[in-house]
Amino acid sequence: MAGQSQRLNVVPTVTMLGVMKAYHIGATRGHALLKRKSDALTVQFCQILKKIVSTKESIMGEIMKSSYFALTKAKYIAGDNINHTVLENVQNAYPKVQSRQEDVAGVKLPKFEYFTDGDTKNDLTGLTQGGEQVQQCRAVYIKVIEVLVELASLQTSFLTLDEVIKTTNLRVNALENMVKPRLKNIIIYIKGELDELEREYFFKLKKIQGYKKREVEEEMSLKKGISVNAAHNLLSVATENDEDIIF
């Protein structure tokens, strides 16, 4: 396994085992939450990409074509001095853009909105048919501005989501391939060390019980007037002298 060699040097105690288990549970929950966040952001990312493609292919091409045609027609009818005439009659910006933030799975996405503030003066923008063409050109370019604002909002959200998804996926991969395996290996190591300590404790306990049992036997023998070693020696001497005794 890739994470078996990844293990921190920790003291194998019961307390540390509980701490590592709590860390592992937290890492598992964090991994699940980040995975769900990544999936939600990916869905939103794909939806924004579809809107950008559809806007550029279907709407943007037709509107830009009609706007250039309207501008050329207005210049042809009203004359080349149309720019000066329009600028003289414009005091404040009529279309304006405001920004706000939209929350998507904890990510703040910037949104741009088009709105109008008042109206412009249109009585001196030309004469008869020339003024009419200027107004038509103005209406077409207002639609162009609306589409451009929408497209700018979509592309800004697209770039923001792209960076956030990359960062989230890096965190998901780090938790899945580094943090969780390392914590799991630490838990396995601590459990193995605790089992070894427990076996060693039982072995020592058995040894101590054996020593205590021998001491009790020696005390009982001394009370009877003969030691255990002496009893064994007498038994061995009797066995050597008596050939009829077979063990």
N, C-alpha and C positions, 0 to 999 in steps of 0.2 A: 504494500500500500504506500501511497505517496506521503502520507502524514505520519508514518510510524517513526521516522527518524526525527520528527519535530516534537520536542518535548522540553519543557522548562525544568530547571533544577529546583525541586521543591522538597520540603520536609514531609516524608510520608506519615502523616498523622490523620486521625479521624476528623479533626477540625478542618484541615486542609482539604480532605476529601469532600466535605460538605461545601466548602467554598468553591471548589472546582466544579462540583455538580451544579451549584447555583449559576456559575459563569456559563456552563454549557447550556443550561436551560435558557438563560438570557440570550445567548448567541443564537440558539435555535429559533426563539421567538423573533429576534431582530432579523434573522435571515428570511423568515416567512413574511414579515411585514415589508421588508425591502423588495422581496420578490413580487409581492402583490402591487406595490407602488410602481415597480418597473413595468409590470404588465399594463397597469392603467395608463401610465405615461406613453407606452408604446402604442396603445389603441388611440389615444388622443393625437399622437404624432402622425399616425397613418391617416386619420381624418383630416388633419390640417394639410397634409401633403396632397390628398385628393382635392381639397378645395383650391389649393394653389394651382394645381395642374388644370382643373376645370376653368378657373378664372382666367388663366393665361391663354388657354386654347380657345375657349368659346366666347368670352366676353371681351377680353382685352384687345384682341385683334380687330374685332368689328368696331369697337368704340374708337380706338386710335385711328383706324382708317377713316371713319366718318368725321372725326375731329380735324384731321389734316385737310380733308376735302372741304369742310365748312370754313376753315381758316383761309384756304386758297380762294374760295368763292367770295368771302367777305372782302379780301384784299383786292380782288378783281373788280368788284362792283363799287366798293367805297373808296378805293384808291390806296396808294402806299402810305398815306399819312394817317392811316387808321390807328396806328400805335399811339401817336401823340394825342389823338382825339379821345381815345379810351383812357389814357393815363391822366388826362386833365379832368376827367369826370369821376375818377376813383379817389376817394379820400380815406376810407377804411377798408380793411379786408372783409369781403362778404362771406366766403366760405372759411371756416376755421376748423381746427383739429384739437381735440382734447384727449388726454390719455388717462387710463385707469388700469387697475390690476385685477386679474381674474385668478382665483385659486383653483388649481387642478392638482389633486392628490398632494397638497402641501407645497406646491410650486407656484410662485407668483408669476403669472404670464402677463406681459404688457399688452394692452388693447388700445387701439386708436379709433376714435369715433369722429365722424364728420358732422358738423352742425353749422347752421347759418345764424348770423347775428345782424339783424337789420336788413336793409336793402341798399342797392346802389342807385345812383342817379342815372337815368337812361334817356333823358330828353335831348341830350346833345351828342349822342353817340353816332350821329349820321343823319342823313336826310332820306326820306321816302324809303325806297327799296334798299339803299345802302344801310340805313339804320336797322332795317328788319333783318338783313343778313348778319349784321354784327350781333344782334340779340340771339339769333339762332346759333351762331358760333359760340356765344357765351354759354348758352344752355348745354350745348354738346360738351364744352370743356368742363362744366360743373359736374357732368356725369363722369368724365374722365377722372376728375379729382376724387370723386367718391370711390371709384374703382381702385385708384392708386392708394388711397388711404386704407381700404380694406385689404388690398394686397400687401401693403407695408405691415399692417397688423398681423396678418397670417405669417409672413416671412420672419418677422421678429419673434413671434411665438414658436415658429419652427426651429429657429436657431437656439432659442433658450431651452426648448425641450430636448434638442439634440445634445447639448452639453450636460443637462441634468440626467438624461438617460445613461450617458457614458459614465458619469460619476456613480450613479446608482448601481449600474452593472458591475463596476469595479468593486464596490463594497460587497455586493452579493457574492461575487467570485472569491473575494478575500475571506468572507465568513465561511463559505462552503468548502474551500480548498485549503485554507490555512488555519483559521481560528478554531473551527469546530474539530478537525482532526487532531490539532495540538492538544486541545482540552480533553478530548477523548483518550488520547495516549497518556496524558497525565493521570486521568482517573484510573486507567488500567494499571499503570505503574504503581500508584498508591495502593490499589486493592491488592496487587501481588505482594507488595512489601508488607502490608498489614497481615495478609494470610501467612507469610513467612514468619513474621514476628509471633503470630498466634501459635503456629506449630512449634516454634522454639520455646514458647512459654509452656505449652503442654508437655514438651519433652523435659524441661527443667522440673516441672511439677511432678512428673512421674519419678524422676531421679530423687527428688526430695522425699517423696512418699516411700521409695525403696530404702533410703537411708534411715528414715524414721522407723520403718518396719524392722530393720535390722537392730536398731537401738532398743526397740521394745523387746525383741527376742533375746538380746543379750541381757537386758535387765531381768527378764523372767528366768533365764538360766542361772544368773547369779543368785537370785532368790532361792533357787533350788539347790545351790551349793556347788555348781559346776558351770564352767563357762562354755560357750558354744564351741570355741576352738578346741578346748580340751575334749569335749564330747566327740567331736569329729576325729581327733587324734586317736582316742581310745577305740573308736569304731574301726578306724583304718588298721590299727595294730591287731585288733581281734580278728579282722578279716585275713591278715597276712598269716597269723599263727594257726588259724583253724582252716584246714584245707577242705572240710566238708561244707563250709558255707559258700554257696554259689549265689552271686548276684547277677 
